[in-house]
Amino acid sequence: MIRFSPALALTAAAFLTACATTPAPAPLAETLARDPQLTTFNRLAAESGLAEELRAAGPLTIFVPSDDAFKAVPSKTMEALAADPAQLKAVLGYHVIDGRVIAADVKPGATKTHQGASLALAKAGSFVTVDDAVVQRADIEASNGVAHVVDRVLMPPKK
Protein backbone atom coordinates (compact mmCIF):
# COMPACT_ATOMS: atom_id res chain seq x y z
CA MET A 1 0.00 0.00 0.00
CA ILE A 2 1.31 3.43 -0.95
CA ARG A 3 1.04 6.07 1.75
CA PHE A 4 1.00 9.81 1.00
CA SER A 5 1.75 12.53 3.47
CA PRO A 6 -1.27 14.69 4.42
CA ALA A 7 0.46 17.76 2.93
CA LEU A 8 0.98 16.01 -0.41
CA ALA A 9 -2.63 14.83 -0.45
CA LEU A 10 -3.90 18.38 0.22
CA THR A 11 -1.65 19.83 -2.48
CA ALA A 12 -2.84 17.25 -5.00
CA ALA A 13 -6.48 17.85 -4.06
CA ALA A 14 -6.06 21.62 -4.41
CA PHE A 15 -4.41 21.20 -7.81
CA LEU A 16 -7.15 18.90 -9.10
CA THR A 17 -9.87 21.20 -7.78
CA ALA A 18 -8.27 24.22 -9.47
CA CYS A 19 -8.05 22.31 -12.74
CA ALA A 20 -11.70 21.30 -12.52
CA THR A 21 -13.06 24.76 -11.76
CA THR A 22 -10.82 27.05 -13.83
CA PRO A 23 -11.89 27.09 -17.46
CA ALA A 24 -9.13 26.93 -20.03
CA PRO A 25 -8.26 30.28 -21.60
CA ALA A 26 -10.61 30.96 -24.49
CA PRO A 27 -11.04 33.83 -26.94
CA LEU A 28 -13.15 36.80 -25.87
CA ALA A 29 -16.24 35.54 -27.75
CA GLU A 30 -16.31 32.26 -25.81
CA THR A 31 -15.26 33.82 -22.51
CA LEU A 32 -18.11 36.35 -22.69
CA ALA A 33 -20.60 33.70 -23.84
CA ARG A 34 -20.10 31.93 -20.48
CA ASP A 35 -21.40 34.94 -18.54
CA PRO A 36 -25.17 34.87 -17.87
CA GLN A 37 -25.23 38.67 -17.34
CA LEU A 38 -24.08 39.29 -20.93
CA THR A 39 -26.71 37.38 -22.95
CA THR A 40 -27.97 40.44 -24.84
CA PHE A 41 -24.46 41.47 -25.87
CA ASN A 42 -23.60 37.92 -26.94
CA ARG A 43 -26.75 37.64 -29.07
CA LEU A 44 -26.14 41.01 -30.73
CA ALA A 45 -22.44 40.26 -31.28
CA ALA A 46 -23.40 37.05 -33.09
CA GLU A 47 -26.06 38.84 -35.18
CA SER A 48 -23.69 41.65 -36.19
CA GLY A 49 -20.63 39.52 -36.93
CA LEU A 50 -18.64 41.05 -34.07
CA ALA A 51 -18.35 37.64 -32.39
CA GLU A 52 -16.03 36.55 -35.21
CA GLU A 53 -13.76 39.53 -34.54
CA LEU A 54 -13.74 38.59 -30.86
CA ARG A 55 -12.31 35.20 -31.82
CA ALA A 56 -9.39 36.81 -33.72
CA ALA A 57 -5.81 36.83 -32.49
CA GLY A 58 -5.95 40.24 -30.79
CA PRO A 59 -5.00 41.48 -28.35
CA LEU A 60 -8.25 43.37 -27.86
CA THR A 61 -9.96 45.17 -25.00
CA ILE A 62 -13.73 45.31 -24.95
CA PHE A 63 -16.05 47.30 -22.70
CA VAL A 64 -19.07 45.00 -22.61
CA PRO A 65 -22.49 46.41 -21.69
CA SER A 66 -24.35 44.24 -19.19
CA ASP A 67 -27.90 43.01 -19.82
CA ASP A 68 -29.10 45.78 -17.48
CA ALA A 69 -27.27 48.35 -19.63
CA PHE A 70 -29.13 47.13 -22.72
CA LYS A 71 -32.46 47.29 -20.84
CA ALA A 72 -31.85 51.02 -20.28
CA VAL A 73 -31.60 51.70 -24.03
CA PRO A 74 -34.91 52.96 -25.44
CA SER A 75 -36.80 50.19 -27.25
CA LYS A 76 -37.05 52.34 -30.38
CA THR A 77 -33.25 52.56 -30.53
CA MET A 78 -32.89 48.80 -30.03
CA GLU A 79 -35.44 48.14 -32.80
CA ALA A 80 -33.53 50.44 -35.16
CA LEU A 81 -30.26 48.64 -34.38
CA ALA A 82 -31.89 45.24 -34.92
CA ALA A 83 -33.10 46.40 -38.34
CA ASP A 84 -29.67 47.70 -39.40
CA PRO A 85 -26.85 45.15 -38.88
CA ALA A 86 -24.19 47.61 -40.09
CA GLN A 87 -25.25 50.19 -37.51
CA LEU A 88 -25.44 47.49 -34.84
CA LYS A 89 -21.87 46.41 -35.64
CA ALA A 90 -20.77 50.07 -35.53
CA VAL A 91 -22.30 50.52 -32.06
CA LEU A 92 -20.77 47.31 -30.75
CA GLY A 93 -17.43 48.10 -32.43
CA TYR A 94 -17.40 51.38 -30.52
CA HIS A 95 -16.87 49.24 -27.40
CA VAL A 96 -13.68 47.56 -28.74
CA ILE A 97 -10.12 48.91 -28.76
CA ASP A 98 -6.84 47.38 -29.87
CA GLY A 99 -4.42 46.17 -27.24
CA ARG A 100 -4.83 44.55 -23.85
CA VAL A 101 -5.68 47.21 -21.26
CA ILE A 102 -6.29 45.99 -17.72
CA ALA A 103 -7.96 48.37 -15.28
CA ALA A 104 -4.73 49.12 -13.42
CA ASP A 105 -3.12 50.27 -16.69
CA VAL A 106 -5.88 52.69 -17.78
CA LYS A 107 -4.43 56.09 -18.61
CA PRO A 108 -6.79 59.08 -18.83
CA GLY A 109 -7.33 60.24 -22.38
CA ALA A 110 -8.84 59.31 -25.70
CA THR A 111 -8.35 55.98 -27.43
CA LYS A 112 -9.47 54.94 -30.91
CA THR A 113 -12.16 52.27 -31.24
CA HIS A 114 -12.76 49.63 -33.91
CA GLN A 115 -15.72 51.72 -35.04
CA GLY A 116 -13.35 54.59 -35.82
CA ALA A 117 -14.32 57.18 -33.21
CA SER A 118 -12.53 57.83 -29.92
CA LEU A 119 -13.54 56.82 -26.40
CA ALA A 120 -12.58 58.85 -23.34
CA LEU A 121 -10.97 56.70 -20.65
CA ALA A 122 -10.58 57.94 -17.09
CA LYS A 123 -9.57 56.51 -13.75
CA ALA A 124 -10.10 57.73 -10.19
CA GLY A 125 -8.65 55.38 -7.61
CA SER A 126 -9.99 51.95 -8.53
CA PHE A 127 -12.93 53.37 -10.54
CA VAL A 128 -12.60 53.29 -14.32
CA THR A 129 -14.92 55.13 -16.67
CA VAL A 130 -15.35 54.89 -20.42
CA ASP A 131 -17.13 57.94 -21.84
CA ASP A 132 -20.14 58.13 -19.49
CA ALA A 133 -20.10 54.44 -18.48
CA VAL A 134 -18.62 53.01 -15.30
CA VAL A 135 -16.73 49.72 -15.29
CA GLN A 136 -18.67 47.41 -12.98
CA ARG A 137 -16.47 44.34 -13.35
CA ALA A 138 -12.91 44.65 -14.60
CA ASP A 139 -10.24 42.40 -16.03
CA ILE A 140 -12.11 39.39 -17.42
CA GLU A 141 -9.17 37.58 -18.98
CA ALA A 142 -9.33 35.80 -22.33
CA SER A 143 -6.70 34.23 -24.56
CA ASN A 144 -6.86 37.16 -27.00
CA GLY A 145 -7.48 40.09 -24.68
CA VAL A 146 -9.45 41.40 -21.75
CA ALA A 147 -13.04 42.51 -21.13
CA HIS A 148 -14.58 44.96 -18.70
CA VAL A 149 -18.33 44.98 -17.99
CA VAL A 150 -19.84 48.48 -18.14
CA ASP A 151 -23.16 49.87 -16.93
CA ARG A 152 -24.16 51.66 -20.16
CA VAL A 153 -24.35 51.02 -23.86
CA LEU A 154 -21.98 53.51 -25.48
CA MET A 155 -23.26 55.22 -28.61
CA PRO A 156 -20.73 56.48 -31.15
CA PRO A 157 -20.94 60.13 -32.13
CA LYS A 158 -22.96 60.80 -35.26
CA LYS A 159 -20.84 61.45 -38.31
Secondary structure, DSSP 4 states (H G I P E B T S, - for coil): -----HHHHHHHHHHHHHHHHSPPP--HHHHHHT-GGGHHHHHHHHHHTHHHHTTSS--EEEEEEPHHHHHTS-HHHHHHHHH-HHHHHHHHHTTEEES---GGG--SEEEEBTTSSEEEEEEETTEEEETTEEEEEEEEEETTEEEEEESS---PPP-
